[in-house]
Amino acid sequence: MTPTILYDGFAFIEGPRWHDGALWFSDMHDDSVWRAAPGKAPEKMADVPGYPSGLGWLPDGSLLVVSMMDKQILRQEFGGVPGPFADLSGIAARRINDMVVSATGHAWVGNFGFDFDTGEAPAPAALAGISPDGKVTRAADGLLFPNGMVITPDGNTLIVAETFGAKLTAFDIGSDNTLSNKRDWAALPEGAVPDGICLDAEGAVWAASPTTGTCLRLKEGGEVLETITTGRQTIACALGGADGRTLYLSTAETTDREKCRALRSARIETMQVKVPGTPTF
């Protein structure tokens, strides 16, 4: 299956989310956050100079944005300027990355755990938990580059992409938002690694794999149900559209910041799929 190009001309797209009838995403290497309503050109919603990545929303509708380089979560209230919400510098040894926010406003945020840009050897990282009032806790340890995350519709399970573990890892979510019962959910095929992920209504996870230029639909246990090939680094994915059956794919030629800013060749590509997505918050 081959996707079609929906938007191009961006530097490096991260954190796509379908929210309130539109696709939202970060342009990490252009330091900006965007919203794209169906049939309309993308609209810049915020400038975030610290490399924006994961996105999510609190129950009051305000936007949370990961600011990677300064290890901050920013909060934007109804179109205003994003301001400080949570400081993860006490938990994240290196820059932070993707995020998921629950229906009750509790967030989990991953981090690299090592200096990716200088070739430092991979090291285990902690997962941060953030309460709706911005309090930060250490939610889990021993993850190899915790990246994309999803929460099951019942709110009871968190699934985390461990990029350098080449697998998806699950946790039980307690009534107090603590995580327990860490377990392997699915290993990816040889050569593939999970970056951004999304969940569909049958409980399968779509996992973007930059190393193989694919997006894989996986069931618990690791069986590959479907494969979409982009032929480019496939960074992240989201399900949305009017019926939830549009799979949005973030693709790029390179991760190098200066090359990305010069080429401006990052894209959102799309594919229609049979199984719709689950709600994102």
Helices and strands as residue ranges (DSSP letters): E 4-10, E 13-19, E 22-27, G 28-30, E 32-36, E 43-47, E 52-57, E 63-67, E 72-76, E 83-87, E 96-101, E 107-111, E 125-130, E 136-143, E 146-151, E 157-162, G 163-165, E 167-173, E 179-187, E 197-199, E 205-209, E 214-218, E 224-229, E 233-240, E 246-252, H 257-263, E 266-272
